[in-house]
């Protein structure tokens, strides 16, 4: 049994859930709705993680350009 009829629909649903948009034009069966919430939480977590990593990288590059050691 497949939740999505095409690969395009599955990828679209994943991207919408991952970015926490939650448009709702693609609906999964009730017994599998946790999939969207978990994907959205993962996207929210990854946004925060990437922000922290980029901030640290920019701080490190700035210190290196000024000739400071960590």
C-alpha positions as CSV (number, residue, x, y, z in Angstrom):
1,X,0.0,0.0,0.0
2,X,1.4,3.4,-1.0
3,X,0.6,6.6,0.7
4,X,1.4,8.7,-2.3
5,X,0.4,8.0,-5.9
6,X,3.6,9.4,-7.5
7,X,7.2,10.2,-6.5
8,X,6.5,13.9,-7.3
9,X,3.7,14.0,-4.8
10,X,5.8,12.3,-2.2
11,X,8.7,14.8,-2.7
12,X,6.3,17.7,-2.7
13,X,4.7,16.6,0.5
14,X,8.1,16.1,2.1
15,X,9.4,19.6,1.1
16,X,6.2,21.3,2.3
17,X,6.3,19.5,5.6
18,X,10.1,19.9,6.0
19,X,9.9,23.7,5.5
20,X,6.9,23.7,8.0
21,X,4.6,25.3,5.5
22,X,1.9,22.7,6.0
23,X,-0.2,23.8,3.0
24,X,-2.5,20.8,3.2
25,X,-3.2,20.3,-0.5
26,X,-1.6,16.8,-0.2
27,X,-3.2,14.8,2.7
28,X,-2.0,11.5,4.0
29,X,-4.3,8.9,5.7
30,X,-5.1,9.6,9.3
31,X,-3.0,6.7,10.7
32,X,0.1,8.2,9.0
33,X,-0.3,11.9,9.8
34,X,2.5,11.8,12.4
35,X,4.8,11.6,9.3
36,X,4.2,15.3,8.6
37,X,4.7,16.4,12.1
38,X,7.9,14.5,12.5
39,X,9.2,15.9,9.1
40,X,8.2,19.5,10.2
41,X,10.0,19.1,13.5
42,X,13.1,17.8,11.8
43,X,13.1,20.7,9.3
44,X,12.7,23.2,12.2
45,X,15.6,21.5,14.1
46,X,17.8,21.5,11.0
47,X,17.2,25.2,10.3
48,X,18.4,26.0,13.8
49,X,21.4,23.7,13.5
50,X,22.4,25.1,10.1
51,X,22.1,28.7,11.5
52,X,24.4,27.8,14.5
53,X,26.9,26.1,12.2
54,X,27.0,29.0,9.7
55,X,27.4,31.5,12.6
56,X,30.3,29.6,14.0
57,X,32.0,29.3,10.6
58,X,31.7,33.0,9.9
59,X,33.0,33.8,13.4
60,X,36.0,31.4,12.8
61,X,36.7,32.9,9.3
62,X,36.6,36.4,10.8
63,X,39.0,35.5,13.5
64,X,41.4,33.9,11.0
65,X,41.3,37.1,8.8
66,X,42.2,39.2,11.8
67,X,45.1,36.8,12.6
68,X,43.7,35.7,15.9
69,X,44.0,32.1,17.2
70,X,41.1,30.2,18.6
